[in-house]
Each structure stands twice: as C-alpha cells, then as structure tokens.
Amino acid sequence: MGSDNIAVHYTLRLVKTESGTGYFSCFPEEDCDFDTCLRYARAHPNDEFMRRHLLRRINGWGRGALKQAIQAAVSSDLFLLALFFEACLFNRDFDPLQRLFDPAVVKRLADFTPLVLSGRLSLWTGQTTKHGSNFFA
C-alpha cells in the first residue's frame, strides 16, 4: 500500500456473532498503520471499505485520544475532520466530542465523505447541506 496507484485487496472477516447471525466486514489484506490507510483513503475517497476500516480503528481509540486528534487536526483538512465527525455521529461514546466541531465547517463535511450523512449533518447544524434537505423546515 506504499503507492497511491496500488490496488488494495480486502479479506472478509467475521466481526461478531449475535443470535446465531454472523456479521462480516472487509479488512485490508496487508496490515497498515492509520497514517498509511489515511493516505490511501485520501487518494481513493470512494473506497468505502477503507473508510470503514479507518472508522473501526478510530472507534478503538477511546474518547480522550479522539479528542486530541480532533484538536490537533488542521481546520482546512476537511477529509480528516469528516472522518472524525462520522466517528462522533456513529459512536455514542463520542457524542460529547461533536461540540468540538465548528458548525460552519460541519456544513461542508458532507462533501468529503462517500457515506450518506447529509440528513444527519442537517439535523446537527439545522442547515441544508449540498446533498440533503433541512429537516427543521
């Protein structure tokens, strides 16, 4: 995964089992650190498997580590901020961290994720996003 032009191969792994049902997810075959995976995801922004892999990694950090990462992120790095905001939206343990995001920046984050977030973002900001409607109207 050293070059942006190299295709990443994924393997399907059992993540958990509940009530006799197995839940699987795709993981990169080649083990990579967060920064390497992030660099690849930036070059391939619609690779949903890699994005979900990064979100799983962030979910394992804990609230304190994510708070530090959000505060250290450059405000112009909307790709990384969108990733962090997604983690805050989809993990209840990270809910309190949503207040660290500037609402003016949050309005722009939907343009930096392949996931359907426009409804969640408009609920959070009370504003219409490029891809969604304002649910407060």
C-alpha positions as a Python dict, from the first residue, in 0.01 Angstrom:
ca = {
    (1, 'M'): (0, 0, 0),
    (2, 'G'): (302, 224, -36),
    (3, 'S'): (186, 385, -361),
    (4, 'D'): (-144, 553, -436),
    (5, 'N'): (-168, 355, -762),
    (6, 'I'): (-157, 14, -595),
    (7, 'A'): (-490, -163, -555),
    (8, 'V'): (-574, -272, -204),
    (9, 'H'): (-704, -625, -170),
    (10, 'Y'): (-957, -694, 101),
    (11, 'T'): (-1043, -1000, 301),
    (12, 'L'): (-1380, -1072, 457),
    (13, 'R'): (-1364, -1140, 832),
    (14, 'L'): (-1621, -1233, 1092),
    (15, 'V'): (-1657, -931, 1322),
    (16, 'K'): (-1915, -1064, 1568),
    (17, 'T'): (-2198, -1310, 1613),
    (18, 'E'): (-2536, -1227, 1765),
    (19, 'S'): (-2833, -1460, 1797),
    (20, 'G'): (-2679, -1708, 1556),
    (21, 'T'): (-2613, -1445, 1290),
    (22, 'G'): (-2258, -1370, 1179),
    (23, 'Y'): (-2158, -1013, 1092),
    (24, 'F'): (-1872, -976, 847),
    (25, 'S'): (-1666, -681, 734),
    (26, 'C'): (-1388, -615, 483),
    (27, 'F'): (-1034, -553, 605),
    (28, 'P'): (-723, -476, 401),
    (29, 'E'): (-521, -796, 346),
    (30, 'E'): (-200, -604, 408),
    (31, 'D'): (-171, -468, 761),
    (32, 'C'): (-113, -92, 759),
    (33, 'D'): (-90, 181, 1020),
    (34, 'F'): (-351, 456, 1048),
    (35, 'D'): (-149, 717, 855),
    (36, 'T'): (-84, 479, 565),
    (37, 'C'): (-452, 384, 546),
    (38, 'L'): (-548, 752, 568),
    (39, 'R'): (-312, 843, 284),
    (40, 'Y'): (-467, 567, 70),
    (41, 'A'): (-820, 679, 160),
    (42, 'R'): (-738, 1037, 57),
    (43, 'A'): (-623, 911, -283),
    (44, 'H'): (-932, 688, -313),
    (45, 'P'): (-1210, 882, -137),
    (46, 'N'): (-1487, 649, -259),
    (47, 'D'): (-1326, 333, -122),
    (48, 'E'): (-1590, 266, 140),
    (49, 'F'): (-1411, -45, 269),
    (50, 'M'): (-1102, 159, 362),
    (51, 'R'): (-1312, 435, 514),
    (52, 'R'): (-1497, 185, 732),
    (53, 'H'): (-1164, 29, 829),
    (54, 'L'): (-1040, 371, 940),
    (55, 'L'): (-1363, 431, 1134),
    (56, 'R'): (-1321, 96, 1313),
    (57, 'R'): (-968, 199, 1410),
    (58, 'I'): (-1088, 537, 1539),
    (59, 'N'): (-1364, 364, 1737),
    (60, 'G'): (-1090, 172, 1918),
    (61, 'W'): (-905, 487, 2027),
    (62, 'G'): (-1126, 597, 2313),
    (63, 'R'): (-1273, 940, 2373),
    (64, 'G'): (-954, 1107, 2501),
    (65, 'A'): (-744, 1001, 2203),
    (66, 'L'): (-1009, 1112, 1953),
    (67, 'K'): (-1046, 1446, 2131),
    (68, 'Q'): (-672, 1505, 2098),
    (69, 'A'): (-679, 1405, 1731),
    (70, 'I'): (-970, 1642, 1658),
    (71, 'Q'): (-796, 1929, 1835),
    (72, 'A'): (-469, 1857, 1652),
    (73, 'A'): (-631, 1831, 1308),
    (74, 'V'): (-578, 2124, 1075),
    (75, 'S'): (-907, 2307, 1020),
    (76, 'S'): (-857, 2301, 643),
    (77, 'D'): (-824, 1919, 640),
    (78, 'L'): (-1192, 1855, 573),
    (79, 'F'): (-1132, 1493, 471),
    (80, 'L'): (-989, 1405, 813),
    (81, 'L'): (-1241, 1618, 1001),
    (82, 'A'): (-1527, 1444, 813),
    (83, 'L'): (-1384, 1109, 918),
    (84, 'F'): (-1362, 1221, 1282),
    (85, 'F'): (-1712, 1369, 1272),
    (86, 'E'): (-1851, 1044, 1129),
    (87, 'A'): (-1695, 860, 1422),
    (88, 'C'): (-1867, 1102, 1659),
    (89, 'L'): (-2203, 1057, 1486),
    (90, 'F'): (-2198, 679, 1483),
    (91, 'N'): (-2043, 602, 1822),
    (92, 'R'): (-2247, 713, 2123),
    (93, 'D'): (-1931, 723, 2337),
    (94, 'F'): (-1805, 1003, 2114),
    (95, 'D'): (-2127, 1211, 2119),
    (96, 'P'): (-1980, 1477, 2355),
    (97, 'L'): (-1698, 1540, 2108),
    (98, 'Q'): (-1936, 1675, 1843),
    (99, 'R'): (-1923, 2015, 2017),
    (100, 'L'): (-1553, 2042, 1919),
    (101, 'F'): (-1652, 2092, 1556),
    (102, 'D'): (-1721, 2440, 1422),
    (103, 'P'): (-2079, 2440, 1280),
    (104, 'A'): (-1958, 2641, 980),
    (105, 'V'): (-1710, 2362, 898),
    (106, 'V'): (-1962, 2083, 967),
    (107, 'K'): (-2186, 2219, 690),
    (108, 'R'): (-1908, 2144, 441),
    (109, 'L'): (-1817, 1795, 565),
    (110, 'A'): (-2080, 1604, 365),
    (111, 'D'): (-1881, 1686, 53),
    (112, 'F'): (-1583, 1493, 194),
    (113, 'T'): (-1743, 1157, 263),
    (114, 'P'): (-1891, 890, 36),
    (115, 'L'): (-2136, 791, 309),
    (116, 'V'): (-2488, 926, 327),
    (117, 'L'): (-2453, 1185, 601),
    (118, 'S'): (-2645, 1479, 463),
    (119, 'G'): (-2953, 1412, 674),
    (120, 'R'): (-2750, 1363, 992),
    (121, 'L'): (-2545, 1677, 922),
    (122, 'S'): (-2851, 1890, 851),
    (123, 'L'): (-3008, 1770, 1175),
    (124, 'W'): (-2690, 1862, 1362),
    (125, 'T'): (-2645, 2206, 1206),
    (126, 'G'): (-3008, 2295, 1132),
    (127, 'Q'): (-2887, 2391, 783),
    (128, 'T'): (-2946, 2246, 440),
    (129, 'T'): (-2643, 2062, 303),
    (130, 'K'): (-2548, 2031, -61),
    (131, 'H'): (-2685, 1675, -73),
    (132, 'G'): (-2984, 1692, 159),
    (133, 'S'): (-3273, 1886, 295),
    (134, 'N'): (-3326, 2080, 615),
    (135, 'F'): (-3535, 1866, 848),
    (136, 'F'): (-3616, 2168, 1065),
    (137, 'A'): (-3807, 2342, 784),
}
